């Protein structure tokens, strides 16, 4: 019996109809494509009226197949499948074709776009006739979650889930959770103390009955899929037994080796070879840095071991590997600071009193190396003037095109702190002032009133080469003031470079472990930039915080909580549906050649030596279809992407082609 | 009526993988990047799904060129199945040559989900290259341009090579 196909061409307002003659496509499809029972066009197919139209046709015209020619299936396939299912048609008998992203939006010629649209509709219609009804499979969701990254976004996600009663494994690669926020003194625009709002969350995570905190650990490997991931965590050797250590700190106190702390103190302070990054660290267990420890360097010392009252020091400790089972993963791996040395004309690393923003954060911090005193590198003299340079490494085609989003506000915060604590003049050199969140613009107005100087222009150079008497011994900021329309040289004592936010160096590597990819600038790609900014293309993997793009604290908290909410929804449902796109081997046709066996990266194909056939373990198959393409006997079928379907799609897409007759005949003869 | 080269609009079938290249094409659309309308996209879950037969079927049914696309090496959603596509691409180029077809009619492109611009440029390049090659008039070309003799001459060498492959 011939199928009855319904074809629905969407206008998408003017998004499709503005370039493609949708009425013509629908009319043509109704007349030229075989087995089409009804072909319609409609303003918005995804609207409830559009969906209702499909449902009514299924009921009245007894449609057996549906083609929706609209936008990307990644956006609305679920919508239309659901509409079909509600009308009693198996959802897999519906096929979408992408007239918007793949046709109208990329075309400039209406006639050509309409012709292309016909080919796409024809392809989908030919394909859908070969569709088979499929049933989605159900997978139970493991209620445990893995959160990668213990910055504010990861902490928020962890606490939301743990408070809801679900177990969370929080993996943090540094010795303590807290992330960048732990390094800050104040947070904009309210100027509340960063530690005061962060440390309660940190200790809560450390003590929570539903949280397994795996600090100083890294995600090694991810297997499995949504609902049932198997993850391998490398717990790096601390050389301190975390079960025995009480965090008394005697080891750090007595350690004879002092080194510059390039981590938490951003190079401004010192730490010992055995250390906790900061006093409020969670967990409070120190770590021995083998690159600076005298025992690891020369084979003697072991002072900490001798003095530890709890015998917690263990120089023989090795990395441990933990294997965990979780249902979902949240990546909250954060950001790294742009390396300001990459812009040599700003003098960082060459001119002593040029600071990065992270260094300045530590300088302002009451718990920092200067106890919050804003002083020059000599450690005593207070600057009389401070220049803050915006967009260092951001909004710059030579480095990063993106706006780092947070630096304008951080610069205003710095300005306020300098004005509050010193008598210095503060100059801000900005390109555009971006203060577009709640209370931000008000904070900018406040700084204008407080007397911070704003110079609009991108700084050309920071130099110590004085030309005028008043420039002697100063750092001179050379800038074109684009509001005055003139070049200016402003002598200052201190320069703060607002380095931009960059993706972590190994963000891509971590993403690949979890099966998600990065944008061109290296941030994790979300499932949809507007409607689904927290999920990713891989089900069960979510992103939160600055790993998805530059974000300030409130936005990171929101995204962390959103990721947790999405996961809670899955856990409370208990099971999720998984697409039944898997391969199957017909034992009758299988010759037992075993070509497919080694092709599967998931080891889903097993050979049965008794029967001399190969067999697919459905639960392990991810549906890529490589084995289907490789089977010389054609014994493997890939559900929803079988040969008949794809060949029909090719045929439909080439409905208007004129192959040589000779070939046509030869080909028809073969098939 | 055979098309003249002047009004020749190549028809190209592009196979795109669900995770990277199809998403790159989606991104090109969302970003309103314009490219030649000659390409008709067929979605597969992975570039590893592209059966060599699909390519031959497309060419036999009137496509003037075929584009295979997948995730970048090392970024395949299915670990490494794009390498299988790479192998089949090499094999297909070989086959096409033996059939007397220009192997340039088949092209393999890696495009990540973020590379809408690159994908659009690759489509435009392929369309231009195929336009230059002219319509795929397989049997006619076969007889006219001596490719057939070349292919026949090559067969002996191919056989020799093939028999050297250890079993």
Contacts between the chains, C-beta under 8 A, distances in Angstrom:
chain1	res1	chain2	res2	distance
A	72	B	26	4.7
A	72	B	29	7.5
A	73	B	43	7.5
A	74	B	22	7.8
A	74	B	23	6.9
A	74	B	26	6.2
A	98	B	26	7.5
A	98	B	29	7.8
A	98	B	41	7.3
A	100	B	29	6.3
A	101	B	25	6.6
A	101	B	26	4.4
A	101	B	27	8.0
A	101	B	28	7.4
A	101	B	29	2.9
A	101	B	30	6.2
A	102	B	25	5.6
A	102	B	26	7.5
A	102	B	29	6.0
A	102	B	41	5.4
A	103	B	37	7.5
A	105	B	28	8.0
A	105	B	29	4.0
A	105	B	30	7.1
A	105	B	32	5.4
A	106	B	28	5.7
A	106	B	29	5.3
A	106	B	32	7.4
A	106	B	33	6.4
A	106	B	34	5.7
A	106	B	35	5.5
A	106	B	37	7.7
A	106	B	120	7.0
A	107	B	34	6.8
A	107	B	37	5.0
A	108	B	34	5.3
A	109	B	37	6.6
A	112	B	9	7.9
A	112	B	37	4.1
A	113	B	37	5.9
A	115	B	37	7.4
A	116	B	37	4.7
A	116	B	38	8.0
A	116	B	40	6.8
A	119	B	40	5.1
A	120	B	40	6.4
A	120	B	41	7.7
A	123	B	40	6.6
A	123	B	42	6.9
A	512	B	74	7.1
A	512	B	75	6.3
A	515	B	77	6.0
A	517	B	19	7.9
A	517	B	20	7.0
A	517	B	71	7.8
A	517	B	75	6.2
A	517	B	112	5.7
A	517	B	113	5.4
A	517	B	114	7.1
A	518	B	112	7.9
A	518	B	114	6.9
A	519	B	114	4.5
A	520	B	114	4.6
A	520	B	115	7.1
A	525	B	113	5.7
A	525	B	114	6.5
A	537	B	19	6.1
A	537	B	23	7.2
A	537	B	77	7.9
A	537	B	113	7.2
A	538	B	77	7.7
A	581	B	45	6.4
A	599	B	48	7.9
A	599	B	81	7.9
A	599	B	84	6.6
A	601	B	78	6.1
A	601	B	79	3.7
A	601	B	80	5.8
A	601	B	81	6.8
A	602	B	78	7.7
A	602	B	79	7.6
A	622	B	78	6.0
A	623	B	45	5.5
A	624	B	45	5.5
A	624	B	46	3.7
A	624	B	48	5.3
A	624	B	49	6.3
A	624	B	77	7.5
A	624	B	78	3.9
A	624	B	81	5.0
A	625	B	44	6.5
A	625	B	45	5.4
A	625	B	46	6.0
A	625	B	48	6.5
A	625	B	49	3.2
A	626	B	46	6.4
A	626	B	48	3.2
A	626	B	49	6.4
A	626	B	78	7.1
A	626	B	81	4.5
A	626	B	84	5.2
A	628	B	49	6.4
A	628	B	51	7.3
A	629	B	48	6.5
A	629	B	49	5.4
A	629	B	50	6.2
A	629	B	51	4.0
A	629	B	52	7.6
A	629	B	84	7.6
A	629	B	88	7.5
A	630	B	84	7.2
A	638	B	45	7.7
A	638	B	49	6.6
A	641	B	44	6.0
A	641	B	45	5.9
A	641	B	49	6.1
A	643	B	51	6.8
A	643	B	53	7.6
A	646	B	42	6.8
A	646	B	44	7.0
A	646	B	51	7.7
A	646	B	54	6.0
A	647	B	53	7.8
A	647	B	54	7.0
A	647	B	57	5.7
A	649	B	42	5.4
A	650	B	13	6.1
A	650	B	42	6.6
A	650	B	54	6.3
A	650	B	57	5.5
A	650	B	58	5.1
A	650	B	61	6.5
A	650	B	63	7.9
A	651	B	57	7.8
A	651	B	61	6.0
A	653	B	13	6.1
A	653	B	40	4.2
A	653	B	42	6.6
A	654	B	11	6.3
A	654	B	13	7.1
A	654	B	40	7.6
A	654	B	58	6.9
A	654	B	61	4.8
A	654	B	62	4.8
A	654	B	63	5.8
A	656	B	11	7.7
A	657	B	11	5.3
A	657	B	61	6.2
A	657	B	62	2.4
A	657	B	63	6.6
A	658	B	3	7.9
A	658	B	62	6.0
A	659	B	60	6.5
A	659	B	61	5.6
A	659	B	62	4.0
A	659	B	138	7.8
A	660	B	137	6.0
A	660	B	138	5.8
A	660	B	139	5.2
A	660	B	140	6.8
A	662	B	139	4.8
A	663	B	60	5.5
A	663	B	138	5.4
A	663	B	139	6.3
A	664	B	60	7.7
A	664	B	61	7.6
A	666	B	60	7.6
A	667	B	57	7.4
A	667	B	60	4.3
A	667	B	61	6.7
